[in-house]
């Protein structure tokens, strides 16, 4: 029951996020057409639902599951927007922070322990600071990636320092593999900017599932 309800709720939230992004958050005509297609809506809904169900199966009946499903609902749309426009809208990155802080604070109060919440805030700052440093010395990471990384670090940090480290490492690995694929397929060079948001999301969700 938990898996089915989490999948359904996350799928609905994923569909609503995709529709909102298609209506208000895009800046190019090509991206608007791409995200408004029926296929994009179906993909966002199905993928978000699958991720929500998997998270429910892995995490179980804990309130922190809601925070994980929130990220899962946004992930397909964030990835599509980044691939289409090579940017991550503030509404889907900075807008995460108050929502996630409220959800995780509620989870901490229900668990009766504030330690995980404090750890989550520390990991949020650490992950965001790490990617800000990377952005300062490399053109492969943008400010949108930094904002997203901090939000992901918040959720991963609540689950544990190890989970956050694994999520960051997997995100970097996915990004490196994507860059290598661009070079090997001759679609660009080593300096070609590859959207990093999908890699960050893939790494974070994989870490939560692991």
N, C-alpha and C positions, 0 to 999 in steps of 0.2 A: 504493500500500500504506500509506504514512504517513497519507494523508488518511483512508482507511477505518478504520485502527486507532485514530486519534485520535478520529474521530467515534464509533466504538463505545465506546471507553473513557470518553469524556466523557458520552455518553448514559447509560451504566450508572451513572456517578457522579452524574449529575443525577437519575436515578430514585431512587437510594439516599438522596440528600439530601432529596428531596421526601417520601419515606416517613418519614424520621427527623423532619422538621419536623412532619409531620401527626401523628406519634405523641407528640412530647414538647415542642415549642417554641411551641405556640399557646396563647393565653390566653382566647379567646372561642369559644363554641359555634359561632357562625356561621362563623368562620374555619376551625375544625376540620372542619366539614362541607364547606366549600368546597375545602380542600386534600386531603381524603380521597377526593374523587370520582375516578372512573376518568379523566375528561377532564383533570383536573389532572395526574395522573401521566403520561398520554400527552403532554400539552403540555410538561411539564418534560423528558421524555426526548427528544422530537423536537427541541425547540429547543436543548437542550444539545448533542445530537449534531451538529446543523447548525452550531452555533457552533464546536465542536471541529474539525470537518472544514474549515471556512473558515480557522480559525487555522492549521491544519497546512499548508493550501495557501499561505497568505500568509507564514508565518514560516519554514517549511521544517524541516529536520532539525536543530534547535537544541534544547538542553536547556531553554532558557527557554520553549519551547513547552508544557512540562508545567505551568508556572506559569500560563500563559494559559488552558490547558484547565481548570485548577482553578477559575479565576474563571468560566469559561464554564459549568462544571457547577453552580456555586452560583447563578449569575445568575437562572435562571427561578424557583427557589424563593424567593430573596431578594425578587425583584420581587413575587411573588404574596403573600408574607407581608406585605410593606409595604403593598400595595394593600388587603389584607383587614383588617389590624390597625393600619396606620400606625405601625409600629415595625419595627426590625431587630434580631433576637435576637443577643445577644453571642456565642453559639456559632457563628454564621455571619459575624460581623464580627471580633471580637477573636481568635476561633479561627483566623482566616486568617494572622495575623502569624507565629507560629512556623513554620507550614507553608511559607509563601511565603519566609521568610528562609532556611530550609533548602534549598528548591528553587533559589533564586537564588544562594545561596552555592555550591551544587554546580555550577550553570551557570558561575559565574565561575571556579571552579577548573578545570573542564573546558576553558574557553576560555583559561585561563592569564592572565587579566586581572582584577584586583580593582577597577579603576576603575568599571566599570558597577555593581558592587554598592554601592560607596560613593555613587555618584550616586543609586542607587535609594533608599538610606536617607535621603539629604538631601531627595529629592523627596517621600518618604513624610512626613517631618516638615513640609515646606513646605506640601504639599497639606492635611494634617490641620490645620496651624495656620491656613491660610487659611479653611477651612470652620468651624473653631472660632470664628474672628473673626466670620464671617458669622452663625453660630448665636447669638453673643452680642448681635448687634444686630438680628436678624431672627427671627421665629417660623416662618419657612418651612423652616428646617434644624434637625434635631434631633441629639442626641448620637450616635444610631445612624448617621446620615448621616456624621458626622465620623469615626467609627471605620471605616466602610466606605471613605470617601474616602482615608484614610491607606493602607489595604491596596491600593487601586487605584493610588494614587500610587507605591507600591513597585514594582509590576509595570511600570507605564508608565515610571517613571523608569529602570528597567533598560534599556529600549529606547531611551531618549533624553529629553533635556529637552524637545525639541520635541514628542515623542509625549505627554508628560505635560501640557504646556500645551494641546495640541489636545484631549486627553481631558477636561480640566477645562472648557475652553471649550464643548465639545459637550455636556457634562453640564449646564452652566448654561443653554445654549440649549434643550435638551430640557425642562428644568424650567420655563423661562419659557413655552415653547409649551404645556406641559401646563396651567399656571396660566391662560394666556390662553384655552385651550379650555374650561376650567371656567366662566370668566366669560361667554364668548360663547354657551355652551349654557345659560346661566342655572342652572347647578347649584351656584353659589356666587358669592362676591364676591372682590375682590382680596385680602382677608384670610383667605380660606378656605385651610386647610392642605392642600396637595397632597403625597402621598407622593413624596419626592425620590430614594429609592433606585433605582427603575427608570431615572430620568434619568441618574444617576451611572453605572450599569452600562452603559446604552446608549452614553453618551459614551466610556467607557473601552474598550469592545469595538470601537466604531467606529474609535477612534484606533489600536488594535492592528492592525485590518484595513487601515487606510489606510497 
